[in-house]
């Protein structure tokens, strides 16, 4: 057993990397409620953008962004253009972008195609 103690830091790093990858690719969800667009990881809200702060939404991806993406599929990309902040572009990848756009439209956010 003492022989394997030198592997303990390596195993801890591997476990953390696995947890991070799992959280990004399988645990991250994007929700629209009455006041915010939320990035939720394992049920905890890790980032939120107020709906009145969203100027418009579209499918483009410019250079300077704040990313919360759960896939590398460019067809699922959604950009929320904010009114305030240094980084005004907020990039997310919901599972169904068209349904996400319809939820935003219901709450009064302009969606550009």
Secondary structure as the mmCIF struct_conf table of DSSP 4:
data_model
#
loop_
_struct_conf.conf_type_id
_struct_conf.id
_struct_conf.beg_label_comp_id
_struct_conf.beg_label_asym_id
_struct_conf.beg_label_seq_id
_struct_conf.end_label_comp_id
_struct_conf.end_label_asym_id
_struct_conf.end_label_seq_id
HELX_RH_3T_P HELX_RH_3T_P1 UNK A 2 UNK A 7
HELX_RH_AL_P HELX_RH_AL_P1 UNK A 8 UNK A 25
TURN_TY1_P TURN_TY1_P1 UNK A 26 UNK A 26
BEND BEND1 UNK A 27 UNK A 27
STRN STRN1 UNK A 28 UNK A 32
BEND BEND2 UNK A 34 UNK A 35
STRN STRN2 UNK A 36 UNK A 41
TURN_TY1_P TURN_TY1_P2 UNK A 42 UNK A 43
STRN STRN3 UNK A 44 UNK A 50
HELX_RH_3T_P HELX_RH_3T_P2 UNK A 51 UNK A 53
STRN STRN4 UNK A 54 UNK A 58
BEND BEND3 UNK A 59 UNK A 59
BEND BEND4 UNK A 63 UNK A 64
STRN STRN5 UNK A 66 UNK A 68
BEND BEND5 UNK A 70 UNK A 70
HELX_RH_3T_P HELX_RH_3T_P3 UNK A 74 UNK A 76
STRN STRN6 UNK A 78 UNK A 82
BEND BEND6 UNK A 83 UNK A 87
STRN STRN7 UNK A 89 UNK A 92
BEND BEND7 UNK A 95 UNK A 95
HELX_RH_AL_P HELX_RH_AL_P2 UNK A 97 UNK A 106
TURN_TY1_P TURN_TY1_P3 UNK A 107 UNK A 108
STRN STRN8 UNK A 111 UNK A 111
#
